[in-house]
Amino acid sequence: MKFLVAALIVAVASAAVNPPPAPEKPISFNYNSQGSDWGGVCKTGQAQSPVNIDSTKTVCVRHGEEAARAHRIDFHYADNVANTTLIHTGNTLKVKGDLGYVTIGGCNPCNGQEYRVKQFHFHTPSEHTIDTQGNKTGAYAMELHIMHQKVGSTGLNDIVAVAILFYVQPDGGFPNGFLDNINWNNLPKAKGQKTALTGGVNLRKLDEATKKAEYYTYKGSLTTPPCTESVTYFVMKTPLGITQAQLDTVQTLFQKNAAFAKGNGNARVVQPLNNRQITWYRRRH
């Protein structure tokens, strides 16, 4: 009994000396200078994101080759996940939820090597650019980031980001089904506002970009403060089409809103590659 009492006293004293960490507060930042004025690792880091992807300088690997295995990503997304909410954070539109997972390296079975979806959010215009040269910007109308974290990891460690680019269909085209699925016509208009997604979230509606996909992959960072350099990016090579009306809906909140970042949108400027390798994962034809 004395031993138990002593142990209890030690445990209580230890808890008093080492209280549990307080929950992290969101970092305040803005896009008034498109991120060029952010400090800390955002300014000093050598593996920052986003980047311009020069496809002529990528290292090409092909599906099925041993050299490609380490760069392989497989998608295991859930369909029609209910009880989710679209949130206006003040800097983006975000959806959180257990929406499935990806695996890296072609593992089977993976035994804990899954990277589960934590959230997804949008940037307009796109943050990553493809083959920017001279007056050609290489930017797309919008970019979706699906953020994953390795099972068992904590904090901002072991992040995988799947980036999907969107373009406006020149002939008008059809509304993008994934955006329609998340109540795109009823977006929250101001910071803190939320919209319940009554139809359920289905990331499989992105299969055109992700299924049997080619992509670019590289080591980078979060594109918002604290800009932690713990992210592996998979930038899907096939962009998805949206209508001009769908783009206008989100641009009204960010890129075409003079009250938000002087109308610059919510995209960080492209960062130096600094001798990092970008791998182009190709499919055999």
N, C-alpha and C positions, 0 to 999 in steps of 0.2 A: 504493500500500500504506500509506504514512504517513497518507494522508487517511482510509483505512478504519479504521486503528488509532485515530486521533484521534477519529473519529466514534463508535467503540465506547466509548472512554473517556468521552466526553461523555454517551452514552446510559446507561452504567452509573452515572455520577455523578448524572445526572438521576433515575434510578430510586431511588437512595439518598436523595436529597433529597425526592423526591415519590413515596413508596411507594404502591402501589395501596390504595384505601380498604378498611378492614376491613368485613366483612359486618355489616349492621345487626343489632343484637340486638333481640329482641322487647321491646316496652315492657310493663312490669308495671303492671297496673291491676286494679280489681275493681268490682263493681256494688253494693257495700254501701250506697251512697247514690244509686244509679241514675245515676251520672255527675255529680252536682251538685258533687262535691268534686274533680273533675279540674281540673288547672291548664293553663297555657299557652294555646294557641289555643282549646282546649276551653272556657276561661273567657272569653277576651277576643274571640273571633271574632264576626263579625257575620253570617255566613252558615252557621250551624250546622244540623246535622240530628240527629234527625228533626224533623218539624214536624207540626202539625195542619193538615189540608187542609180549608178551608171551601169547599165546592163552590159556594156562592153568590157567592164573591168571586174565583173563577178567571177567567182570560181564555180565552174559548172560541174554538178554531179548528177547522175541519172538514177532514177528509181530502179532498184534491183541490184545495183552495184554495191559492193562492200563499203566503198568510200561514202556512199550516200546514207548509210544506215544511221549514223549519228545525227543526221539532219532531218530525219523522217518524223513527221507529225501525223497522228491518226486522230480522227474526231469521233467522239462518242457523246454527242449532244442529245439532251432530252427533248421530247416534243410536248407542246401544250402544257407548260408548267403554270399552274394556277396561283392565285393570290400574290401577284407581283405588282410593283408600283413603279411608275416612271416619275423620277424626281428632278426638279430643276435645282441644281446645286448653287446656282449663281454664276458658274463658269461653264457648265455643260448640262446635258440631259443624261441621266444615269438610271440604269435598272440593276438592282441587286437580286441575287437568288441562286439557288442550287440548280443550275441549268445544264449540268452535265460535266464532261471532262475531256481532256486530250491526253494522249500518251506520246512520249518522245523516244525515238530510237528503235521503233519497230518491235518493242518488247511484247512477248506473249508466252506465259502470263507476265503481268507487269509488277505484281507483288509490291504495291505501295508506290509505284512510280507514276501514279496518275497526278495530273495537274487539274484541279477542279475550278470551274468558273466561279469567280467572286463577284464580278459585275461587268457590265459593258456600258460604253458611253460614246459620244459623238464629237467630232471636230469639223468645223466648216470655216475656211476651206480645208483640204486635206493637210496633214502635217508632213507625211512622207511625200517626196516627189520622185518621179521616175524620169531619168534621162534629161534633166534640166541642162540646156545648152543655150548660151546667148540669150536671145529674147524669149526663148521657149521656157516656160516656167516648170513644166512637168507636173504641176499640181492638179489635183482632181477636185470635184465639187465638194466632196464630203468624205470623211474617213470614220469608220467604226473601229473601236478598240474593244476586243473581248479579253478581259484580264483574268488570268488563271494563276493559281498558286499550288505548288507541290504539296501533296498530302503530308501532314506532319510538320511543315515549315511554319514559321511565325514571322510577325513583323512584316518587313518588306523584302524578305528573302525568297529566292527561287520563284521568280515571276516569269510567266510566259504570256506574251501579248500576241494575239492574232489580229492583224490589221487588214481590214477590207475596204477597198476604195470604191467610190460611187461616181458615176458620170451622168450627165443629163442626156437622155436619149434625143438625138437631133430631130427625129420624126415624130416627137410627142410620146409615142410608145404607150406602154401600160404602166399603171402605178406599181411600185415595188411592193410585193406581197409581204415581205418581212416588216416593212415600215407600216403598212396598213394594219398588220397584226398587233402592233404596239400603239394603236390609237393615234397615229401620226397627225390626224386632222383635229386632235383635241389635246395638243401639247400644253403642259403647264407653262404659264407665261412669265412668271417671276420667281426669284429665289425663294426656296422653301415650299413652293406649291407642288402638289403631287397629283398624278392621275392614276387611278386604279386601272390595271390592264385586264379588262373583263374577259378578253378572248384567250388569255393564256399566251405565254411566250414560247416560240418555237424557233430555236436557232437552226433547225434543219432546213428552214426556208432559205438559208444561206448556202445550201449545197452547191449551187451553180459556181460559187467561188471556192468552196472548200473541198468538195468531193473529187477525188482523183486530181487534185490541184497541183499546179506548179506555183512556186513561191520563192521569195527571197528571204533569207534568214541571216541574222547577225546579232551580236551582243551589244546591248545598249542600256538605256535608262528610262525611268519614268519621264514623261514629257511635261510634268508639272512638279513644282516643289514638293518634296525635297530633292527631286531628280536623282534618286538612288540608282546606282549602276548595277542593278541586279536582274535585268530584264533580258530575256531572249525573245527577239521579234521574229514573227513569221508574217511577212507582208504578202498577201495573196496576189498573184500576178493577174488574175482575171477580175476586172472591175465589174460591178453590178450597175444596171441601169435604173434610173429614177426619172420621174417626170419633173418638168420645171416647177409645177405647182408644189410638189413634195419638197423640192429644194427651197422654194420661196418660204414655205412654212417654217423651216428651221432658221433660214437666213434672217427672217424678220426678228428673231430673238437675238441673234449674234452678229453675223457678218454685215447685215444691212441695217443694224440698229446703231445709230450714231451715239446713243447713250451707253452702249457697251463697247469698251475698248476703242472708242473713236471709229467704230465701224470696221475694225480690222479682223473681226471674227475671233474664234477661240482656238487658234492654231499657233503653236510655238514656231519660231523661225528655224530653218534647217541648221544643223550643227556640223562642225567639222568631223570628217570620218577618222582622221588621225591614224591612218595605216591599219584600220580594222578591216577584216575580211568580210565580204558579203558573199554568201553562197547562193547560187541559183539552183534550186532543186527542180530537175526536169523529169518528165515522163518519157518512157521509151515509146517510140512510134513505129 
